[in-house]
Amino acid sequence: MAQTEPTEIYVIDSYITPETPHRLIVTFSTSEECTSVIKIKSSKTFNVSDSLTDNHRVEIDLADLFNLTEIKYRILVKNNKKKETTSEEYEVALPSEALLTTTSDNNWYQMCIGGLVFAIPSMEYLVMDGKDYIGLSKEIPLLNFYGNGYNYPAGYIGLEYSHYLNAPHKNFLRLGYKHMFQFREIKYISPGLSFFGDFKGYNGLSAEVSLGLFQIRNIFTVYTRYRYNFQIKSGGKDFYEFSLGLYSNFFSINL
C-alpha cells in the first residue's frame, strides 16, 4: 500500500505587530482540510483551527513571552484521517520597541549597547568627476509606515547626513522616502528617492536601491546600497556611490 503523502503547509503571512499589545499573526493554508495548532518553542501550544479547513489564521498575544528575544514556532496540522504533519521551524524577531521596554538590568545593558551600535555610520564609496572618494553617512528613519509584513515597515521617511573626505563637495543632507519589499532569501529590497543639498547650492535628487542582507541580534540589519545622484542645476554633474551599513528603526515614530 502506498504511503500517504504529508499535508503541505504554505505560510502566507507571519509577523509581529509593532503596536502594543504585541501580537504574533500567522496566516497559512494547507493542501487539504485540517485542524491546526501552533507550538511556540520554549512556550506552549495555541489552537488555530478547531474544525477542518484549508485556510488558517491566528493572533497570539505575546505579553507573557517578552522574556524571549525571538519567537520560534512550528505548525502542526491533522487531516480528516487523523494523520499529523509538522512544519519546519519558523522564526520571527520581536519588534525593537518590545526589546527595549523590558526592565531587567541585562536589557538596559543591551539597550545601551544598541544605542552605541545605532550611532555607527555607514561606509561610503563615492565616484564624482571620475575620481574616487571615501566617506561616512548616517541615516535616521523618522517616520515608519507599517502594513501587513514581517518585522520591517512597508516604508519610511528618513533623514541622512553624509561627509566625503577630500571630495569637491564634502557634506550632503538628504530627506527622502524608502519603500521596503520583504523576502525570505534576504531581509528586504528597498528602492528609494530623496532630495539632497550641500548647503551651498549644489542640490539634486538621489535614486537608490538597498539590500538588507542579514540581522544582528534581531535589531540591526546589515545592508548594502547603490545610489545615483542627479544634480538639478543646469550643467551639473551626476555622481554615484556604494554603501555598507546598519539599518534600525527603533528610534522612529511608527504610523
TAJOZI-V864451 format. One record per run of one state. SS is the DSSP state (A for helix, B for strand, O for the rest). FROM is the first residue (numbers start at 1). LEN is the number of residues. If there is no record, write none. Layout:
ss:SS from:FROM len:LEN
ss:SS from:FROM len:LEN
This chain:
ss:O from:1 len:8
ss:B from:9 len:8
ss:O from:17 len:6
ss:B from:23 len:18
ss:O from:41 len:4
ss:B from:45 len:17
ss:O from:62 len:1
ss:A from:63 len:3
ss:O from:66 len:4
ss:B from:70 len:10
ss:O from:80 len:4
ss:B from:84 len:3
ss:O from:87 len:3
ss:B from:90 len:4
ss:O from:94 len:2
ss:A from:96 len:4
ss:O from:100 len:5
ss:A from:105 len:14
ss:O from:119 len:3
ss:B from:122 len:7
ss:O from:129 len:2
ss:B from:131 len:15
ss:O from:146 len:9
ss:B from:155 len:10
ss:O from:165 len:6
ss:B from:171 len:9
ss:O from:180 len:1
ss:B from:181 len:2
ss:O from:183 len:5
ss:B from:188 len:10
ss:O from:198 len:5
ss:B from:203 len:14
ss:O from:217 len:3
ss:B from:220 len:12
ss:O from:232 len:7
ss:B from:239 len:9
ss:O from:248 len:5
ss:B from:253 len:2
ss:O from:255 len:1
